[in-house]
Amino acid sequence: MAHELEESNQPPPWYRLDPVEHKGRWFWIGILLELIGMAGPVAYVLIKAKKASVGGAVGQATVKLAWHDSVHSKAGLAVLICGALVVAIGGALVARPYVSNVLVWLVAVPVASVAAALLLGAGALIILLIVACVYAGLDGWDFGGGTSSTRRRKKSGGAGPWSGR
């Protein structure tokens, strides 16, 4: 029995984290940092698109050009990298009250939070494309549901390149 008490008084291993007292503080500060980290690159691209737009209207081509320019310029790349780092730090702060292993907290959680931010951005892009398609009424989009070329060839007398004439 005395041997068990001696073992329990030993300090925990270096890779174990102590519990935190105020979980809410860690959570809300982390969420705020994640929002800032995601909003920074979006704001940068929108500001560049607004500057490049003609007449104040920001079109699809303008946003695409601003995004491409942001990825290929040093300043744009720095904003994207800093945004990813801020998201990773925010994710680590959100997860701190619930994680007890240092390696999980410093490696797995930041990687997972940046991956989640990328998936969130991809999901937002897909939703944006669906809304744009619905808003445009699918005009100009050819999904192959129209008349097939074989029906047109038969109506024109079958004088196609492979008709054998």
Buried (B, 14 or more C-beta within 10 A) or exposed (E): EEEEEEEEEEEEEEEEBEEEEEEEEBBEBBBEBBEBBBEBBEEBBBEBBBEBBEEEEBEEEBBEBBBEBBEEEEEBEEBBEBBBBBBBBBBBBBBBBEBBEEEBBEEBBBEBBBEEBEEEEEEEEEEEEEEEEEEEEEEEEEEEEEEEEEEEBEEEEEEBEEEEE
